[in-house]
Amino acid sequence: MISPHFKATLEDYRLEASIMNSSGGSWSYESVQALLTLAREGIPVSVISLKLKRSIAEVRAKLDDLGVTPAAEV
């Protein structure tokens, strides 16, 4: 029998793996909100791409779609 704690941990792992492999896919509401928050804080696109596990091109394209000017790279 699998313990409830192990089962929850396994589900968390699957969720994390699916998030990590979602690069190139559509943007979820939560991802867009995180993108906007980071952009408004002045975080450079290169850092945002690492945090959201998306390519720089994807981040730039989404910011452009949203009409948000990214912070300058330092």
Secondary structure, DSSP 8 states (H G I E B T S, - for coil): ---HHHHHHHHHHHHHHHHHTTTTS---HHHHHHHHHHHHTT-BHHHHHHHHT--HHHHHHHHHHHT---B---
